[in-house]
Amino acid sequence: MKQFMDEDFLLKTDTAKKLYHGAAESMPIIDFHNHLNAREIYEDKCFDNISDLWLSGDHYKWRAMRLHGISEDIITGDVDPYERFLAYADTIQNAIGNPLYHWTHLELRRYFGINKTLSKDTARKIYDKCNKKLKTKAYSVRYLLRMQNVKVLCTTDDPIDSLEWHLKIRDDASCDIQVLPSFRPEKAIGIEKDGFDDYIKKLSEVSDITIENVSDVIKALIIRLDFFVSEAGCKVSDHSLENTFYIPASEDEVNKIFKNAMRGTLVTEEEAGKYHGYLLSNLGKEYHKRDMVMQLHIGATRNNATRIYKMLGPDAGVDGMNDFNYAPELSALLDSMDKDNSLPKTILYCLNPNDLEMLAVTAGCFASNIDGVRGKVQLGSGWWFVDHKSGMKHQLRALSDVGLLSTFIGMLTDSRSFLSFPRHEYFRRILCDFVGDIVENGEYPCDTDYLSDMIRDISANNAIDYFGFEIS
């Protein structure tokens, strides 16, 4: 029996061990999609206790605690931080097979040097040891990031955001981590959602554009996009595609839909699909002009539990996995930009693992480009409910079966936690194990030099080249 989480954790073969320890382990972290707070990075925040650092806003952990029967008052209410931590310790002991169990213990080891397993019995000692370290400046937010060799972070930001804290970080010579915004115009695209008309008014104010039609919406968004790019170094956009997202339509059709929505008329799903598609296609062409990357996150169902949503708002752990058929829409959306060679570099993520092979094949349909971009359309890493061991292996297998694994730009955290970065280690171990199995089964030669370079590329170098990051 193997020792629990030893140095060769998840690495079954000699080849996997050589590739991880010799190539992947020392690579920097390029985290190009997360939900971290730029203000907390600028202010170099210190957390009072491990409970606040670990459990505040982490809906992965909240879901597990709910499944274990922990009271909502303890999970998200106003309770003593240790009571919440103890409840999580009890939950995690019961989380066999769940990636949270691995992530939790990687984080305890990599940040705090704690090798004991977390349980109700060990909770108090672990809590006190973590808190003692957190009270020192060596455990501020920036130091936590440096511990994991994080070089680039791309947060998720609304077009109307002032980017105040990103700009302060940019001008702070003491910050050696790039913290760049991502352009996420979800509220300007979500014409069918509550508050759309109010949001358009805010966009009008921030952009200083009188918005009367869909062309004005696009002009306003382009103004904000150029601000994100020129002032804050933005290199990536982000879009959540949750329902009908592309039905071809003329500008006149979309203008009519937009004006009716601004008058308060209910928008049908077909009308919403026309508006979504028109904006996505036009914005994609603008991303292409600026050599930006377009991220498409597909398949979430939001705020399923109304009671929790009303109590806590969005991102509270009650989003789910959709199963709608969107292959024709996606192909048509990408083709609408590719027809005149205006398709930007694009990453396709799915929340339903059943879609992985379809996305990998679709990516290959639109790989042709005159710019020599390797892996122009990417099958994104295992995302959200797919970023566990079997999900990552499924993604790697789908990509290698019908695409080129060597061009993959690797892992991201999609996290709100400053302790989440050992997830990159978790992915790299799984990657090396996956490649090691192929080699040791005689399916690929044991060319250690090439394989090591490939692992380094997937771990970080491919992402650096793909996004155009400048790393010192």
N, C-alpha and C positions, 0 to 999 in steps of 0.2 A: 504493500500500500504506500502511495506517495505521501510525503509530508504535506500538510496543509499550506498552500501558498508559499512554497519554497522559491528559490531563485529561478527555477525552471517551471514555474507555474504556467500551465496551459501549453507547455512546449513538450510534445511527446517524443520527437525524434532528434537525433544528433544534428541533422541539418537545421531544424528549427532553432535549436539552441545556439548554434553558430551564427545564424542570421540575426537572431534577436540581440544577443550579447555583443556581436561584432559589428552590427550595422544599425539596427533600429533604436537601441536603448539610448544612445547619446544624442539623437537628433532633436533639434529644437521643435517647439510646438507652434504650429500656425493654426489658430482656431478661428476659422473664417465665418462661423455663424454661432452666435450665443446671445444671451439676453442679460448680460452683466450691466451694472450701473456705472456709467462713466464718471459720475460725480464721486462715487465711493473710491474709484481708482485715483482720481485727481487729489482728493483729500487724504488719500492713503489711510483709509479708515482702519481702526482696530475694533474688533468685535469684543463684547463683554464676556461672552461665553460660547462654548461649542454648540449649545442648543440653538442660539440665534444664528450663528454662522451656518449651521448644518440644516436646520429645519424651517427657518423662516422663508416662506415662498417656494419651497421645493416640493412641487406637486407629485413628483415620483414617490417621495417618502410619505406624503400625505395619503396617497392611494393605498400604499401597503399598510399603513396604520389603520385605515378604515377597514380594509379587508380583514385585519386581525381583530377587529371589534373594539378598537380604541374609541372613546367618546370624542365627538367633534369638539367639545369644549377643551379637551386636552390637546388635540391636534392643532387647532387654529384659534382657540380662545385665549383669554388673559389668565394664564396659569404660571406657576413658578417654573422657570426654565428647566430645572432639574426634573420636575415631574414629567415634562414633555420628553426630555432626553431619556428618562427611564422607560417611558412608554415605547420610544423608538428602539431602545435596546432590547426590550421584550419582543417587539415585532421582528427585528432583524434576526434574532435567534431562531425564529420560526420561518425564515425566508429562504430555505434551502432551494437551490436551483434558480433563484431570482438574481439578476445581475446586481441588484442593490447589495446583496451580501458580499460580493466581490469588491464592488466599488467602495463600500464602507470600510472594509479592512485594508484595501490599498491606500485609502486616504489616511487612515489611522497610522499606517506604517510610513508612508512617504512624507507626511507633514509633521507627525508627532513622535515618530520612532516607537510606536506602540505595537507590539506583536501579539498581545493577548487578544482573544476573540471577544467581541462585545456580546454581553448577555445581561440579564437582570443582576446576576451575581457580581459581574465585573464593572457594572455601570458607574458606580460611585468613584472607584479609583481612576477609571479612564476619564470621567468627567473632570475630576479635580486636576489630573495631570495635564489635560488639554487646556483647561482654563488658566493654569499657572503659566503656560507658555504664551497663551493669547494675550496676557497682560503685558508682555514685553513688545517693544517696537520691532523686534525681529520676526513678529508674526502679524505685521500689518498687511493690508491687502497686496501691496506691491511686492512685499517679500514673499508672500504665499505664491504669487505668480512666478517670481524668480526661482523659487525652489523647484518648479517644474520646467524651467527653461522656456517659458512662454515668451515668444518674440512678437507675435501679432495677434490682436483681438479685433474682430469685426462685430460690433454690437448691432442691435436692431432698432431703427429709428424712424419716426414719422416725418414726412416731408415738412410739416410746419414747425418741427423742433428747431430751436435756436442753435443747437449743438454747442451751447456755452461751455460745457465741461470737456468736450472733445477739443475745442479750440484752446482751452487752458492747458490741457495735456500736451497738445502740439507745441505750445510755447514753453513748456516746462523742461528745461535741460536736464533736470535730475531724473526724469522718467525715461527709462531705457526700453520701454515696451510701447509698441505702436498700438494705439487704440483708435480704430477707424470706424466711422458710422456705416451702416447699411441703409439703403434707401428703400423703405417699405411703404408704398402708397396704398395700403389695403383699404383705408377708410375712404379714399377718393374713388376707388374702384367698386366698393361695396354699395352700389346704388339701391339694393333691396333691403339694406339694413337700417335699423333705427338710428337716427341722428345724422343721416347722410347730408340733408340740406344744411344743418348747422355746421357740419364739417366743411362743406364747400364754401360757406361764408368765411370761415376762419382761414381757409386756404387763399381766398381772395384777398383778405387783409394782409396776410404775411407776404404774399407775392406781389401785392400792389397791382393786381389785374382784376378788372371788372369781369366776373364770370357770368356769361349769358348763354353759352352753348358749350358743346363738348370740345370744340377747338380751343376755347378759353381755358377749360380744365387742363388740357394738355400743355398749353402755353405756361400756365401757372406752375404745373408740376416740373416743367423743364427749367423754369427759373430757379426753383428750389433744388432741382437736381444739379444744376451748375454750381450752386452755392455749396452743396455737399461735396462735389468733386474738387472745386477750385480752392475752397477754404479749409476743408477737413480731410482731403485725400481719399474720399469715398471711391471704392473700386467695385462694389457689388450691390445689387438690388435684391429684394426678397419679396416673393408673392405667395400667398396662401390660396390655393385653388380648392374650393370646398364643394362646389356644385357646378352647374353648367357654366363653362368659362369661355367657350368660343363658338359663336354662331356668326358666320359672315354677314355683314350689314353695311349699308352705305352711311355716309356721314349724315345725310338728311334723316334717315331712320333713327340713328342714334341721338341726333339732336332732339327729335320729337320725344323720345324716351326720357332723355335728360330733363327737358323742360317740364314734362308731366310729373316726373319725380319731384322736382323742385316746387311744384304746386301742391304736392301732397298726394298725388294719385298713386295708388298701389301698383307696383311694378310686377309683372308676371315673370316666371322663371325664364321664358324665352326672351323677353325683353332684357332681363338682366344679363343673359348670356351674350346678347348682341353688344350691350354696353361694355361688359367685361372684356370681350374679345377685341373690341375696337381699341380700348385703352391699352390692353396688354401688347397688342401688335405694334401700335404706334410708339409706346414707351420702349419696347424691345429694340426698335430701330434707333431710338435715341441712345440706348445703352451701347449699341454697336458703334455708333459714331464716336463714342468716348472710350472705346475699348474696355467697357465694363462687363462684368459677369452678371447674368440673370439667373437667380435661383427660383425654382418653382417647387414649392412644397405642396404635395397633392394628397388629398384624402382624409382630412380631419373632419370630424363632426363636433361642433363646438357646443359647450355648455349644456350637455345632455340632461343633467340633473338641475331642474329649475330652482329647487329649494336652495341648493348649495350656491348656484349662480347668484341668486338674489341676496344671499347672505355674504358672500365673499367676492363676487365679481368674476371676471374671466381668469383663466389660467389657475384654476383652483383644484385641478385634478379630476375634472368630470368631462373632459374632452374624450372623444372616442375615435374609432377606426371605421371609415366608410368602405363601401364595396361597389361604388357605381362604375359604369362602363364609360371610360373617357378616352380610350385609345384613338378613336377617329377625331375627336376634338383636339387632342394634343397634337396629332400629326398635322391637322389643318392649321392650328395656331403656329407651329414652327414653320410650316410651309409658307404661311402668309408673310413671314419675314425673310425666309430663305429665297423666295422667288427672285428678288432683286439683290441677293447677296447681302442682306441687312440683318441676318440672324446673328445675335450676339453669342458669345460664349455662354453656354447654358448648362445648368445642373438640374437634373430631374430627381426628386426625392419622392418616395411613396410611403404612406403610412400603413398600407396593406401589403404584406410580403407577397401576396399572390400576383402583384403587378410588377415584380422585379424583372422577370425575363422580358415582359412586354416593353418596359422602359429601356432595358439594355438594347433590345433590337431597334426600337425607335431612335435611340441615340445614334446608332450606326447609320440610319437613313440620312442623317443630316450632318455627317462628319466632314463632308467635302468643304474645303476652303482654300483660298489662294494665299492665305497668310502663314501657312505652315504651323497652325496651332495643333498640338498633339491633344487628342481627346477633346475636341471642341465642344461636343455635347456629351456631358458626363452622366453616368448613373451614379447618383449621390450615395453617400455612405448610409448604412443602416440608421434610420431616423426614428427617434422617439420610441414607439412601441416595437421597433425593429433593431434597436441598438444593444441587443444581448448577444450571447455567444452564437446561438443557432441563427439569429437574424443576420449577424455580420458574415457568418460563413455562407449563408444563402446568397447574400449580396455579392460576395467575392466569387462564388461559383457561377452565378448568373452572368457577371461581368466577364469572367474568363471563358465561359462557354460560348458566348456570342460576340464578345468584344475583345479588348486588349487590357488585361489587368495592369500591364506595365505603365499605362498612361493615367491610371487612377490618381486623383488628387487627395485621397485619404480621408481621415476622420475629423470630426468636429464634436463639440460638446452639446450644442443647443441648450445650454444650461444657464441657470440663474445663480449658481453657487460658485464661489471662489475656490472651493475645494474639489471641483469636479474634474480637474485636469489629468489625474491618473487614468481617466477613461481613454486617453490617448495611448497610454501604456497597455491597457487592456486590449484595445484594438490591435496594436502592433504585435502583441504576443499571439493573438488569433491569426493575424496575417502571416506571421512567420511559421506558425504551425500549419496553416493551410498550404503554403508553398513547400514547406518541408515534406508534407505528405506526398505531394506531387513528385518531388525529386526522389524520395526514397522508395516510391512505388515504380520507379523506372520510367516515368512519363515525361521527364525533362532531365537533361544532363546536370550533373553536380558541378556547374561552372560557378564556383564560389565568388569570384570577382564580379561577374555580371550580376548574379543574384543579389549580392550585397549592395551593389549600386542601385538595383531596382527597388530593393527594400528601402534604401535611403530616399529614393525619389518618391515613393508612395507615402513614406512617413512625413516628408516635408518639402523636398525639392520641387516636386511636380506642382504643388500648390503655390509655391513662391513664383515659379515661372508663369503659371496659368493666370494668376491674379496680377502679376507684375509688382509684387512686393519688393522693396529694397531692404535687405537684411544686412546689418553690419556685423 
